[in-house]
Amino acid sequence: MRTGEMKSWVIAAIALAASTGTSLAQDAAAGEAVFKRLCSPCHDIGADAKVKLGPPLNAIDGRQSGSFEGFNYSQANKNSGITWNQETFTKYIHAPMQEMPGTRMAFVGIKNDKDIADLWAYLAQFGADGAKK
């Protein structure tokens, strides 16, 4: 293969990887699997969501941290000033106990950025009533 051909293949491969990465940036179906595996032992979501060890995660996008009615949050959580969105969630879920010292959420965090993006895509689709938007 000549140098010019090799460059063309490399550029094509990079373009394909970049376009695939963008299209796979958030996959709600994959996020549901992440939720079931890592979050559902403590959190619930959907129309019949109930308080478990943690609060339900319905309508988390745009919700003030520590504000789900009926859940007993730590002072750290209530006073964090966080409004949940993709950016704040991503930062927090990497290492909850380090990001919010004093939280009762004893969870080591999620290190895989793809899993976090997928999880956010899944969570963000639920409204306050638990129905998907």
Contacts in CASP RR format, 6 or more apart in sequence:
PFRMAT RR
TARGET T0000
AUTHOR 0000-0000-0000
METHOD contacts of the structure
MODEL  1
MRTGEMKSWVIAAIALAASTGTSLAQDAAAGEAVFKRLCSPCHDIGADAK
VKLGPPLNAIDGRQSGSFEGFNYSQANKNSGITWNQETFTKYIHAPMQEM
PGTRMAFVGIKNDKDIADLWAYLAQFGADGAKK
1 9 0 8 1.000
24 114 0 8 1.000
25 117 0 8 1.000
26 117 0 8 1.000
26 118 0 8 1.000
26 120 0 8 1.000
26 121 0 8 1.000
27 117 0 8 1.000
27 118 0 8 1.000
27 121 0 8 1.000
28 118 0 8 1.000
28 121 0 8 1.000
28 122 0 8 1.000
28 125 0 8 1.000
29 122 0 8 1.000
30 114 0 8 1.000
30 115 0 8 1.000
30 118 0 8 1.000
30 122 0 8 1.000
31 115 0 8 1.000
31 118 0 8 1.000
31 119 0 8 1.000
31 121 0 8 1.000
31 122 0 8 1.000
32 122 0 8 1.000
33 118 0 8 1.000
34 110 0 8 1.000
34 115 0 8 1.000
34 118 0 8 1.000
34 119 0 8 1.000
34 122 0 8 1.000
35 43 0 8 1.000
35 45 0 8 1.000
35 119 0 8 1.000
35 122 0 8 1.000
35 123 0 8 1.000
38 110 0 8 1.000
38 119 0 8 1.000
39 57 0 8 1.000
39 119 0 8 1.000
41 52 0 8 1.000
41 53 0 8 1.000
42 52 0 8 1.000
42 53 0 8 1.000
42 54 0 8 1.000
42 105 0 8 1.000
42 107 0 8 1.000
43 52 0 8 1.000
43 53 0 8 1.000
43 54 0 8 1.000
43 55 0 8 1.000
43 56 0 8 1.000
43 57 0 8 1.000
44 50 0 8 1.000
44 51 0 8 1.000
44 52 0 8 1.000
44 56 0 8 1.000
44 57 0 8 1.000
45 56 0 8 1.000
45 57 0 8 1.000
45 58 0 8 1.000
45 123 0 8 1.000
45 126 0 8 1.000
45 130 0 8 1.000
46 56 0 8 1.000
46 58 0 8 1.000
46 126 0 8 1.000
46 130 0 8 1.000
46 131 0 8 1.000
47 129 0 8 1.000
47 130 0 8 1.000
47 131 0 8 1.000
49 56 0 8 1.000
49 57 0 8 1.000
49 58 0 8 1.000
49 130 0 8 1.000
50 56 0 8 1.000
51 68 0 8 1.000
51 70 0 8 1.000
51 71 0 8 1.000
54 71 0 8 1.000
54 105 0 8 1.000
55 66 0 8 1.000
55 68 0 8 1.000
55 70 0 8 1.000
55 71 0 8 1.000
55 73 0 8 1.000
56 68 0 8 1.000
57 123 0 8 1.000
57 126 0 8 1.000
58 126 0 8 1.000
58 127 0 8 1.000
58 128 0 8 1.000
58 129 0 8 1.000
58 130 0 8 1.000
59 126 0 8 1.000
59 127 0 8 1.000
59 128 0 8 1.000
59 130 0 8 1.000
60 84 0 8 1.000
60 89 0 8 1.000
60 123 0 8 1.000
60 124 0 8 1.000
60 126 0 8 1.000
61 84 0 8 1.000
61 85 0 8 1.000
61 86 0 8 1.000
61 123 0 8 1.000
61 124 0 8 1.000
62 83 0 8 1.000
62 84 0 8 1.000
62 85 0 8 1.000
63 83 0 8 1.000
63 84 0 8 1.000
64 81 0 8 1.000
64 82 0 8 1.000
64 83 0 8 1.000
64 84 0 8 1.000
65 73 0 8 1.000
65 77 0 8 1.000
65 78 0 8 1.000
65 80 0 8 1.000
65 81 0 8 1.000
65 82 0 8 1.000
65 83 0 8 1.000
65 84 0 8 1.000
66 73 0 8 1.000
66 77 0 8 1.000
66 78 0 8 1.000
66 80 0 8 1.000
67 78 0 8 1.000
73 104 0 8 1.000
74 102 0 8 1.000
74 103 0 8 1.000
74 104 0 8 1.000
75 102 0 8 1.000
76 100 0 8 1.000
76 101 0 8 1.000
76 102 0 8 1.000
76 103 0 8 1.000
77 100 0 8 1.000
77 103 0 8 1.000
77 104 0 8 1.000
77 105 0 8 1.000
80 100 0 8 1.000
82 88 0 8 1.000
82 92 0 8 1.000
82 100 0 8 1.000
86 117 0 8 1.000
86 120 0 8 1.000
86 124 0 8 1.000
89 116 0 8 1.000
89 120 0 8 1.000
89 123 0 8 1.000
90 113 0 8 1.000
90 116 0 8 1.000
90 117 0 8 1.000
90 120 0 8 1.000
91 99 0 8 1.000
92 99 0 8 1.000
92 100 0 8 1.000
93 109 0 8 1.000
93 110 0 8 1.000
93 116 0 8 1.000
93 119 0 8 1.000
94 109 0 8 1.000
94 110 0 8 1.000
94 111 0 8 1.000
94 116 0 8 1.000
95 108 0 8 1.000
95 109 0 8 1.000
96 103 0 8 1.000
96 105 0 8 1.000
96 107 0 8 1.000
96 109 0 8 1.000
97 103 0 8 1.000
97 105 0 8 1.000
97 106 0 8 1.000
97 107 0 8 1.000
97 108 0 8 1.000
110 116 0 8 1.000
110 119 0 8 1.000
125 132 0 8 1.000
125 133 0 8 1.000
126 132 0 8 1.000
126 133 0 8 1.000
127 133 0 8 1.000
END
